[in-house]
Amino acid sequence: MLAGPIGAMVLPLTDDAPKVTKEILGHALELTIHHPTIGSKICKKWITVDTIIDAIRAAAVIDASMGMNARLLNILLSKIQKYQLIDRFDGSNLSGFFRAKYSKQSYYIILPPGEQPEYPLFDKQWKEEVERVKSLISFRSLKSNDIPPVEHLLEQEKKGSSVQRQATYCVNPQNTKSDIHERQQDSDHVSMPKNTKSDSHERQQDSDHVDMPRQQSVCGTYWDSPEAYKLFRPRQCDSNCLSAVERRIKLLQRAQQFEGWRDLVHGRDPGNVCSNYDKLVIRQKSMFILKAYQIATLEMNRKTWLECCEIAVHEINLLGVTLTTRGDILSRWHRLFRTREAFLHPNLEARVGRDPLPPFLRMFPDAATKIKQFCRVNLLNLNVETVHQFILNKVFPRIYAVWASEQTSRGHTLQSFLKLFRISVFSPQTTLSWMKQLGMKCANHKKSYYVDGHEREDVVTSRKLFCKRYLVDLEPRCIRWIQITKEQVSELPSLSMDFGHEYIEGDIKMVEFHEDYIDKAGMDLTQFEKKQSVRAPPTG
């Protein structure tokens, strides 16, 4: 394998060596997820990217010689059409495959298509659980002779065929009736029958319930009673209602941390649509519900839930936070919060997974098209001021003229027309906001293969020839290669054999690395002698 100078990307030196493409990775993931023994080990739990790679290799669908690694898997996954929304938790991702990033590490969870997971809190307990799962999963003893080899996948890719999906989802075949019965007994004190009544009737029951006098539960404490279950709706991971409330208290406390408000918005606002006011409302609602929960843990044996809400409202109001002054409003917020343990997105467009636009651009999509065309034509000299003047002098008058011609009444002006869409003063700052919402962003110019017409047949052919000539013919001849013994590599933990080329010189096993990889690994290049690559083609 050749370690190229651009990001130390691993590329094969010959055309005969198979490459891991997004199509092959997509087929391999399908086969691994639906594998009779491996699939159940990696599904329905948060796992690391290394665990996914180990599972794919254990299923024998991608050979180790193809150079699959964590970086390549993360890049290819984002290019597969089915997994383009893999980072979204707002309900728009229906693939069942989700990714969360924390401390430059990627974590994945695989669910049946259509199911939605909760975004992890990345707390100590969650990280310990991920490490525990990683230590328990082992693929060493698994053999997968019934899975087609990689040559079969390459054949399918050339023919344009797709892998036949299995109709059923992976389950652990080792589950016996006795195991299921034991788990059912263990969860009897948590599981309750599902309520099939409408939400409005449910809220009426809840509001009627909170004003009832406290009754002694036959189960023991109040927190084990059906009354508490109906009010707080614990999840299966909670031992009782009290543990559910304590867990939600920790969740609500995160709202006051930097970017912690995202954990309390359903979907985590991936498009950064929430305004500063929206963030303030989310934080203040969290304060009210948090205080009510804290009071409930101490007073629910003596006071009703509505009384706890009224006390919480009074104490928070004393701090100058007056988002609400009524306990019944707080009780309503609690009912909306407990369903998803998060607030619905304040923007209705973002709530259903669509990119929100200002009312004017939603009503007149032609205006958005004209703005995009103007920006594309004037890209070299584009700035906010020129776009601002174009909208004021061209877009607004043209749209207003068409709109006014369709009105029966007279006396309309351009200003009154704009006020219909909540535009009283159109400033350059508003123009910048519109440009961002239309998908434009300001960034430093970077070199890229992607230009206009980059998928044309002649451009693709030329690009392949250029890459081959640069990476296969020219780069190996450069004095940029470092050859060291395999024994020395084992003594340097920062070096990985995945980015090196092994060969034998005499009776000594050698490994060749590109100087860019050595530098990226944080090592001093001056301690190594640079040479041409042993794979350099002969001059001629």
C-alpha positions in Angstrom: 0.0 0.0 0.0 1.2 3.5 -0.8 0.9 6.2 1.9 0.2 9.3 -0.2 1.1 12.8 0.8 -2.5 14.0 1.0 -3.7 13.1 4.5 -1.7 9.9 4.4 -4.4 8.2 2.4 -3.9 4.5 1.8 -4.1 3.7 -2.0 -3.2 0.5 -3.8 -0.2 0.7 -6.2 -1.7 -1.6 -8.8 -5.1 -1.7 -10.5 -5.4 -5.4 -9.6 -5.6 -4.8 -5.9 -9.2 -4.5 -4.7 -10.3 -1.1 -3.2 -12.9 -0.6 -0.5 -15.6 1.6 -2.1 -18.8 2.9 -0.7 -20.7 0.2 -2.6 -18.6 -2.6 -1.1 -18.9 -1.1 2.4 -22.6 -0.8 2.1 -22.9 -4.4 1.0 -20.6 -5.5 3.8 -22.5 -3.7 6.5 -25.8 -5.3 5.3 -24.3 -8.7 5.5 -22.6 -8.1 8.8 -25.8 -6.7 10.4 -27.9 -9.6 9.2 -25.3 -12.2 10.1 -26.9 -15.0 12.3 -24.3 -14.6 15.1 -22.4 -11.4 14.6 -25.4 -9.2 14.0 -26.9 -9.7 17.4 -23.6 -8.8 19.0 -23.4 -5.3 17.5 -27.1 -4.2 17.2 -29.1 -2.2 19.7 -26.1 -0.9 21.7 -23.5 1.9 21.4 -20.2 0.6 20.0 -17.0 2.1 18.7 -15.9 2.2 15.1 -13.2 -0.3 15.8 -15.9 -2.8 16.9 -17.7 -2.4 13.6 -14.5 -3.0 11.7 -13.8 -6.1 13.7 -17.3 -7.4 13.1 -17.0 -6.8 9.3 -13.7 -8.7 9.2 -15.1 -11.5 11.4 -18.0 -11.9 8.9 -15.3 -12.4 6.2 -16.9 -9.9 3.8 -13.9 -7.5 3.6 -10.4 -8.9 3.7 -7.8 -7.3 5.9 -5.5 -6.6 2.9 -8.0 -4.1 1.6 -6.9 -1.6 4.2 -10.1 -0.9 6.1 -9.6 1.4 9.0 -11.6 3.8 11.2 -10.9 6.9 9.2 -11.8 5.3 5.9 -15.0 3.8 7.3 -16.2 7.2 8.7 -15.5 8.8 5.3 -17.2 6.2 3.2 -20.3 6.0 5.4 -21.0 9.7 4.9 -20.9 9.1 1.1 -23.4 6.2 1.1 -26.8 7.7 0.1 -28.7 5.5 2.7 -26.5 6.8 5.5 -26.3 10.5 4.6 -28.4 11.5 7.6 -26.4 9.3 9.9 -25.6 12.2 12.3 -29.2 13.4 12.7 -31.3 12.5 15.7 -34.4 14.7 14.8 -36.4 11.9 13.2 -35.3 12.4 9.6 -32.9 9.5 9.8 -34.9 6.3 9.2 -32.0 4.0 8.3 -31.5 2.7 11.8 -27.8 3.6 11.7 -26.7 6.5 13.9 -23.4 8.1 14.7 -22.4 10.4 17.6 -19.0 12.1 17.9 -17.3 12.9 21.2 -13.6 13.8 21.8 -12.7 13.2 18.1 -14.1 9.6 18.4 -17.1 8.2 16.5 -19.6 6.0 18.2 -22.4 4.0 16.4 -25.7 2.4 17.3 -27.6 0.0 14.9 -31.3 -0.3 15.3 -34.2 -1.7 13.1 -35.0 0.8 10.3 -37.4 3.5 11.5 -36.5 3.4 15.2 -34.9 6.4 16.9 -32.3 6.3 19.7 -31.6 8.9 22.4 -28.6 11.1 21.9 -26.0 9.9 24.5 -25.0 12.2 27.3 -21.4 11.0 27.2 -21.2 10.9 31.0 -19.1 8.5 33.0 -21.7 5.9 33.2 -22.3 5.9 29.5 -18.6 5.6 28.7 -18.2 2.8 31.2 -21.0 0.9 29.5 -19.4 1.4 26.0 -16.1 0.0 27.3 -17.9 -2.9 29.0 -19.7 -3.8 25.8 -16.4 -3.5 23.8 -14.7 -5.9 26.3 -17.5 -8.4 26.1 -17.8 -8.6 22.3 -15.4 -11.1 20.8 -15.3 -12.4 17.3 -12.3 -14.7 17.6 -14.2 -18.0 17.6 -16.7 -17.0 14.8 -16.4 -18.5 11.4 -18.5 -17.3 8.5 -18.3 -19.7 5.6 -21.8 -18.9 4.6 -21.0 -15.3 3.8 -19.9 -14.6 0.2 -16.2 -13.4 -0.2 -15.1 -10.0 -1.3 -14.6 -11.2 -4.9 -18.4 -11.9 -5.0 -19.0 -8.3 -3.8 -16.8 -6.9 -6.5 -18.6 -9.0 -9.1 -22.0 -7.6 -7.8 -20.6 -4.0 -7.9 -19.6 -4.4 -11.6 -23.0 -5.8 -12.5 -24.8 -3.1 -10.6 -26.7 -5.6 -8.5 -27.6 -5.0 -4.9 -27.4 -7.3 -2.0 -30.7 -9.1 -1.1 -31.8 -7.9 2.3 -33.1 -10.3 4.8 -36.7 -9.7 5.8 -36.2 -10.3 9.5 -34.0 -8.4 11.9 -31.2 -10.1 13.8 -32.0 -11.5 17.2 -30.0 -13.7 19.4 -30.9 -17.3 18.7 -29.5 -18.4 22.0 -32.4 -16.9 24.0 -34.4 -19.6 25.6 -37.9 -19.6 27.2 -36.4 -19.8 30.6 -34.1 -16.7 29.9 -37.1 -14.7 28.7 -39.2 -15.7 31.7 -36.4 -14.7 34.1 -36.0 -11.3 32.4 -39.8 -10.8 32.5 -39.8 -11.5 36.2 -36.9 -9.1 36.8 -38.7 -6.3 35.0 -42.2 -6.8 36.5 -41.8 -4.0 38.9 -40.9 -1.6 36.0 -43.1 -2.7 33.1 -46.6 -1.4 32.9 -49.3 -1.9 30.3 -49.3 0.7 27.5 -52.0 3.3 27.5 -54.0 3.3 24.3 -56.1 6.4 25.0 -55.7 9.7 23.3 -53.3 12.3 24.4 -56.0 14.8 25.3 -57.8 12.3 27.5 -54.4 11.3 29.1 -53.7 14.9 30.0 -57.1 15.2 31.5 -56.4 12.1 33.6 -53.0 13.6 34.7 -54.5 16.9 35.6 -57.3 15.2 37.6 -54.7 13.0 39.2 -52.4 15.7 40.6 -55.1 17.3 42.7 -56.2 14.0 44.3 -55.3 13.5 47.9 -52.3 11.2 48.4 -53.1 7.6 49.0 -51.0 4.9 50.6 -49.6 2.5 47.9 -50.1 -1.2 48.5 -46.7 -1.7 46.7 -44.8 0.0 49.5 -43.6 3.6 48.8 -45.4 6.2 46.7 -42.7 5.9 44.0 -43.7 2.2 43.4 -47.4 3.0 43.0 -49.4 3.1 39.7 -50.3 6.7 40.5 -46.6 7.7 40.3 -46.1 5.6 37.2 -48.9 7.4 35.4 -47.5 10.8 36.4 -43.8 10.3 35.7 -43.8 7.5 33.1 -40.4 5.9 33.9 -38.4 4.0 31.2 -37.4 0.3 31.3 -33.9 1.3 32.5 -35.4 2.8 35.7 -35.9 0.7 38.7 -38.9 2.8 39.8 -40.3 6.3 39.4 -37.9 7.9 41.8 -34.8 6.7 39.9 -36.5 8.1 36.7 -36.9 11.6 38.4 -33.3 11.5 39.6 -32.0 10.6 36.2 -34.0 13.5 34.6 -32.7 15.9 37.2 -29.1 15.2 36.0 -30.3 15.6 32.4 -31.9 19.0 33.1 -28.8 20.2 35.0 -26.9 20.0 31.7 -29.0 22.9 30.2 -26.9 25.4 32.1 -23.6 24.1 30.6 -22.1 25.3 27.3 -24.0 23.8 24.4 -25.9 21.7 27.0 -29.2 23.0 25.8 -28.9 20.8 22.7 -29.4 17.7 25.0 -32.8 19.0 25.8 -34.0 19.7 22.2 -35.4 16.8 20.3 -32.9 16.2 17.4 -30.2 18.5 19.0 -30.8 21.3 16.4 -28.2 20.1 13.8 -28.9 23.0 11.5 -28.3 25.6 14.3 -31.8 27.1 13.8 -32.5 28.0 17.4 -32.2 31.7 18.1 -30.7 33.1 21.3 -34.3 33.6 22.6 -35.1 30.0 21.9 -32.0 28.9 23.8 -33.0 31.1 26.7 -36.6 29.7 26.8 -35.2 26.1 26.8 -32.8 26.9 29.7 -35.6 28.6 31.8 -38.1 25.8 31.2 -35.4 23.4 32.3 -34.9 25.4 35.6 -38.6 25.2 36.4 -39.0 21.5 35.7 -35.7 20.8 37.5 -36.9 22.6 40.6 -40.3 20.8 40.6 -38.5 17.5 40.4 -36.2 18.3 43.3 -39.2 19.4 45.4 -41.1 16.2 44.4 -38.3 13.9 45.6 -38.7 15.4 49.1 -42.4 16.3 49.3 -44.4 13.9 47.2 -45.5 11.8 50.2 -47.1 14.9 51.7 -47.9 17.2 48.8 -49.6 16.8 45.4 -47.7 17.3 42.1 -49.5 20.5 41.4 -48.5 21.9 44.8 -44.9 21.0 44.1 -45.1 22.8 40.8 -46.6 25.9 42.5 -43.8 25.9 45.0 -41.2 25.6 42.3 -42.7 28.4 40.3 -42.6 30.7 43.3 -39.0 29.9 44.1 -37.8 30.4 40.5 -39.8 33.7 40.2 -37.8 35.0 43.2 -34.7 34.6 41.1 -36.1 37.0 38.4 -37.1 34.2 36.0 -40.8 34.9 35.1 -41.3 32.7 32.0 -44.4 31.4 33.9 -46.1 32.3 37.1 -48.6 29.4 37.2 -48.1 25.9 38.5 -50.5 24.3 36.0 -48.4 25.7 33.1 -45.3 24.0 34.6 -47.2 20.8 35.0 -48.1 21.0 31.3 -44.4 21.5 30.4 -43.6 18.4 32.5 -46.1 16.3 30.5 -44.6 17.5 27.2 -41.0 16.9 28.4 -41.5 13.4 29.9 -42.5 11.8 26.5 -39.1 12.2 24.8 -37.2 13.6 27.8 -36.6 16.6 25.6 -38.5 19.6 24.3 -39.8 19.8 20.7 -37.8 22.0 18.4 -39.2 25.6 18.6 -39.1 25.9 14.8 -42.0 24.0 13.1 -40.0 23.5 9.9 -37.0 22.0 11.7 -39.3 19.9 13.9 -40.3 17.8 10.8 -36.8 17.6 9.5 -36.9 20.4 6.8 -34.4 23.3 6.5 -36.3 26.4 7.7 -36.5 29.5 5.5 -37.8 33.0 6.2 -41.5 33.5 5.5 -40.8 35.6 2.4 -38.6 33.0 0.8 -41.0 30.2 1.7 -43.9 32.2 0.0 -41.9 33.1 -3.1 -39.4 30.4 -4.0 -38.5 32.2 -7.2 -36.9 34.9 -5.0 -34.6 32.3 -3.5 -33.7 31.0 -6.9 -32.9 34.5 -8.2 -30.6 35.2 -5.2 -28.8 31.9 -5.7 -28.3 32.6 -9.4 -26.9 36.1 -8.6 -24.5 34.7 -6.1 -23.3 32.0 -8.5 -22.7 34.4 -11.4 -20.9 37.0 -9.2 -19.0 34.5 -7.1 -15.5 36.0 -7.6 -16.6 39.5 -6.3 -19.4 38.3 -4.0 -20.0 40.0 -0.6 -22.9 40.7 1.6 -23.4 44.3 0.5 -23.7 43.4 -3.2 -26.3 40.8 -2.4 -28.1 43.2 -0.1 -28.4 45.8 -2.9 -29.5 43.2 -5.4 -32.4 42.1 -3.1 -33.5 45.7 -2.3 -33.3 46.9 -5.9 -34.2 43.8 -7.9 -35.9 41.1 -5.9 -38.3 43.0 -3.7 -39.6 45.4 -6.5 -40.1 42.5 -9.0 -41.9 40.3 -6.5 -44.0 43.2 -5.3 -45.1 44.1 -8.8 -46.3 40.6 -9.5 -48.1 40.5 -6.1 -49.7 43.9 -6.5 -51.1 43.1 -10.0 -53.0 40.2 -8.4 -54.7 42.3 -5.7 -58.2 43.7 -6.1 -57.7 46.6 -3.6 -55.4 49.5 -4.2 -53.2 51.6 -2.0 -50.5 49.0 -1.2 -46.9 50.1 -1.0 -43.6 48.1 -1.0 -43.2 48.7 2.7 -46.7 47.5 3.6 -46.1 44.4 1.4 -42.8 43.6 3.2 -44.5 44.0 6.6 -46.8 41.2 5.7 -43.8 38.9 6.0 -42.4 40.6 9.2 -39.8 42.6 7.3 -39.8 46.1 8.7 -36.1 46.9 8.2 -34.1 44.8 5.8 -30.5 45.2 7.0 -27.2 43.6 5.7 -27.3 41.4 8.8 -30.6 40.0 7.6 -29.1 39.5 4.2 -26.2 37.5 5.7 -28.8 35.3 7.6 -30.7 34.7 4.4 -27.5 33.7 2.6 -26.7 31.2 5.3 -30.2 29.7 5.3 -29.9 29.3 1.5 -26.9 27.1 2.0 -24.1 29.6 1.5 -21.1 29.8 3.8 -17.9 31.8 4.0 -14.8 29.7 4.1 -11.2 29.8 3.0 -10.4 28.7 -0.5 -9.1 25.1 -0.5 -7.7 22.9 -3.3 -10.2 20.4 -4.4 -10.9 18.0 -7.3 -14.5 19.1 -7.3 -15.2 21.7 -9.9 -18.1 22.4 -12.3 -18.6 19.3 -14.4 -16.4 17.1 -12.1 -18.6 14.1 -13.0 -18.3 14.4 -16.7 -16.9 11.3 -18.4 -13.8 13.0 -19.8 -13.1 14.7 -16.5 -13.4 11.5 -14.5 -11.0 9.7 -17.0 -8.5 12.6 -16.8 -8.6 12.6 -13.0 -7.9 8.9 -12.8 -4.9 9.2 -15.1 -3.6 12.2 -13.2 -3.9 10.4 -9.8 -2.3 7.3 -11.1 0.6 9.2 -12.7 1.2 11.3 -9.6 0.7 8.6 -6.9 2.1 5.6 -8.8 4.7 6.9 -11.2 6.0 10.2 -9.8 5.6 10.1 -6.0 7.5 6.8 -5.4 10.5 8.3 -7.2 10.7 11.3 -4.8 13.2 11.3 -2.0 10.4 11.2 0.6 10.4 7.6 1.8 11.7 6.1 5.0 12.7 2.4 5.3 13.1 0.9 8.7 13.1 -2.7 10.0 9.9 -4.3 11.2 11.6 -4.8 14.6 12.1 -1.0 14.9 8.4 -0.4 14.0 7.3 -2.7 16.9 9.3 -0.4 19.3 7.6 2.7 18.0 3.9 2.6 19.2 3.0 5.8 17.3 3.5 3.9 14.0 0.9 1.6 12.5 1.5 -1.1 10.0 -1.7 -0.1 8.2 0.1 2.9 6.7 3.3 1.0 5.7 4.5 -1.3 3.0 6.2 -4.5 4.1 9.0 -6.1 2.0 12.1 -8.3 2.6 15.6 -7.0 1.9 17.9 -9.9 2.1 16.8 -11.8 5.2 15.5 -8.8 7.0 11.9 -7.8 7.2 11.5 -4.1 6.3 8.7 -1.6 6.4 8.4 1.5 4.2 6.6 4.7 5.3 5.9 8.1 3.6 7.5 11.0 5.4 4.1 12.8 5.7 2.9 9.9 7.9 6.0 10.0 10.0 5.6 13.7 10.5 1.8 13.3 11.3 2.7 10.6 13.9 4.7 13.3 15.8 8.2 11.9 15.2 11.4 13.8 14.3 12.1 13.3 10.5 15.8 14.2 11.0 16.5 10.9 12.7 15.6 9.0 9.5 17.3 8.8 6.1 15.0 9.6 3.2 15.2 7.5 0.0 13.2 6.6 -3.1 10.5 4.1 -2.6 11.4 0.4 -3.2 8.2 0.4 -5.3 9.4 3.2 -7.6 9.0 2.2 -11.3 12.2 1.9 -13.3 13.1 5.0 -15.2 12.8 4.9 -19.0 
